[in-house]
Amino acid sequence: MTSERKLEHLLICNQRDVEYRGKSTGFEDIELIHKALPEVDKDGIDISIDFFGKKLDIPLIISAITGGHPAATKINRELAKAADELNIGMGVGSQRAAVENKELIPTYSVVRENAPSAFIIGNIGAPQIEYAEAAAGMIEADALAIHLNTLQEAIQPEGDIDARGYVESIEKIADIIDMPIIAKETGAGISKSEAVTLEKAGVNAIDVAGSGGTSWAAVETYRAEEDYIGNLYWDWGIPTAASTVEVCESVNIPVISSGGIRSGLDAAKALALGAECVGIALPLLKEAYTGYESVVKKVEEFKESLKIAMFLVGANNVKELRNCDLLIRGKTREWLTERGINTKKYARRI
């Protein structure tokens, strides 16, 4: 049952170790070049962005987390209250459960009720054309995410492993929905070739959701109580830093970098690589169990560490941060070089 599965996901993510074990995001390989003479007033740094016509005070989206079970109502309410107070974006989890069972709509609609002015992102799966309009209307969404989760489906005991027709379905959803469409992976990353395919299919933004943060193979391993397959694919995917570069290098639409973003410094590196903004899920989910004040405190820490990084590279705003010098080293450089991307240009932008 979809609703019970939603509850299991919540409990596992909150109580178990679900992060990648042998693979990182790759952000440790990204070195921002320090400026001893930044010529910037830290208190005057502007970290706001314009995202599809709406101002976000912080380049941050609470990534799609939950909905579809009564227990998710409180989590979404606390996250939404924080999103509204901070004026950041927020995505909900897959809305299929509520489209199929209207009794579950409040587990999602609670978001708009508590975040009347925030940028809210709906969520459906790639094959779910018939759910698109209902999902968007349910939460008065500003954008609709189409999630791509083939790794999760492959490990999930009841997973849908027929991925034929995804591109055609995405094209149709983009054609019928009159709002920004965001293609969103769920922890395994997006490559440059598939980013190009998604842009051609009509999506307006791409959330790379790379590997190194929450492993949905791990989550489904706990659910299935099956060690072999889940452990084998626990660390599958494109590291977030590499995926961010691959996608930013390949498309002309906004890119959201998510998947293991844990600090404002991680975010500064992602933005410097070209991302429009970043997404965070697991750390904020854990704070939401305590209450929205804890979510706000966590984001304020994120905000401060982002500003410090910008101060140290001499960036007055996010646009300047995207043009700062940086080095790409180690495994991330190896990955990108083998994929045909020149990493030297990032170190010599001026």
Secondary structure as GFF3:
##gff-version 3
##sequence-region A 1 350
A	DSSP	alpha_helix	2	15	.	.	.	ID=ss1
A	DSSP	three_ten_helix	27	29	.	.	.	ID=ss2
A	DSSP	beta_strand	30	32	.	.	.	ID=ss3
A	DSSP	three_ten_helix	42	44	.	.	.	ID=ss4
A	DSSP	beta_strand	49	51	.	.	.	ID=ss5
A	DSSP	beta_strand	54	56	.	.	.	ID=ss6
A	DSSP	beta_strand	60	62	.	.	.	ID=ss7
A	DSSP	alpha_helix	72	86	.	.	.	ID=ss8
A	DSSP	beta_strand	89	91	.	.	.	ID=ss9
A	DSSP	alpha_helix	96	100	.	.	.	ID=ss10
A	DSSP	three_ten_helix	102	104	.	.	.	ID=ss11
A	DSSP	alpha_helix	106	114	.	.	.	ID=ss12
A	DSSP	beta_strand	119	125	.	.	.	ID=ss13
A	DSSP	three_ten_helix	129	131	.	.	.	ID=ss14
A	DSSP	alpha_helix	132	138	.	.	.	ID=ss15
A	DSSP	beta_strand	143	148	.	.	.	ID=ss16
A	DSSP	alpha_helix	150	155	.	.	.	ID=ss17
A	DSSP	alpha_helix	166	176	.	.	.	ID=ss18
A	DSSP	beta_strand	181	185	.	.	.	ID=ss19
A	DSSP	alpha_helix	192	201	.	.	.	ID=ss20
A	DSSP	beta_strand	205	207	.	.	.	ID=ss21
A	DSSP	alpha_helix	216	224	.	.	.	ID=ss22
A	DSSP	alpha_helix	227	232	.	.	.	ID=ss23
A	DSSP	alpha_helix	240	248	.	.	.	ID=ss24
A	DSSP	beta_strand	255	258	.	.	.	ID=ss25
A	DSSP	alpha_helix	264	272	.	.	.	ID=ss26
A	DSSP	beta_strand	277	280	.	.	.	ID=ss27
A	DSSP	alpha_helix	282	288	.	.	.	ID=ss28
A	DSSP	alpha_helix	292	312	.	.	.	ID=ss29
A	DSSP	alpha_helix	318	321	.	.	.	ID=ss30
A	DSSP	beta_strand	326	328	.	.	.	ID=ss31
A	DSSP	alpha_helix	330	338	.	.	.	ID=ss32
A	DSSP	three_ten_helix	344	347	.	.	.	ID=ss33
###
